[in-house]
Amino acid sequence: MINKDLDVDSIVEQLLSIKESPNKQVQLPETQIRQLCQLSRELFLEQPMIVEVASPVNIVGDIHGQYEDMLRHFDKCGYPPDANYLFLGDYVDRIYGFYDECKRRYNIKLWKTFTDCFNCLPIAAVVEDTIFCMHGGLSPDLKEMSQLNKLERPLDVPDHGLICDLLWADPDEDITGWGENDRGVSYTFGGDVVLDFLNKHDLTLIARAHQVVEDGYQFFQKRSLLTLFSAPNYCGEFDNAGAVLVVSEDLTCSFQILPPHKEKKVIVKKK
């Protein structure tokens, strides 16, 4: 059961307080984090597996735990609940330290609590019956949209099949049809697959994340598919920008960009 005394607004206020103190770290009590995860889990399970999203909406690609950059996106596009957001996944950075951070600051059990929550997230979304959104890409097993709402949660991501592909597949300009993925999981798919899918389901655009792109966004197959990446200077090793797709009420699309931080080079002249 959820603690009815849990003050979510107060927690949000604490988390936003770092805007005034960028180096500040908010240490929420473990009990509060567990309650938030449980509450989120229940809310996710009330939603269908494929969420129908109304415009206007801001669509966000990979964030990878770059929380301060997410707040910078909010500064540009508006803060919830005044602005509506759809996040496409990779909220935390499992490769570069979320497990280790949970272990260091709390314990491994709390990481498992987060995982149980993530396993209840919807798998895809459609904006105004026009833009199909997922984290990874298309699947040869996805014949009808109704398949998605028949999937039961919570679920662990399998190493093959429909769910795996929606989270792991990538577009490839150099192929036709389906191909092997260099990641060692799921498939790559060509522009013909994208166009066939859009025509069959009367859609205009596929919006997905999952890949670092230099400008924060990149179109594929004559603007039929869009890759979004919203974490600038990803993991401190890339010079990429971070982008958010801004979809207006009349479905006009534009981008808000966070440019990469450029380190100033210090040139020492010899005397």
Helices and strands as residue ranges (DSSP letters): H 8-16, G 17-19, H 30-46, E 50-53, E 57-60, H 67-77, E 85-87, H 98-105, H 108-118, E 124-127, E 131-133, H 146-149, H 162-168, E 170-171, E 178-180, E 187-189, H 191-201, E 205-208, E 217-220, E 225-228, G 234-236, E 242-247, E 253-258
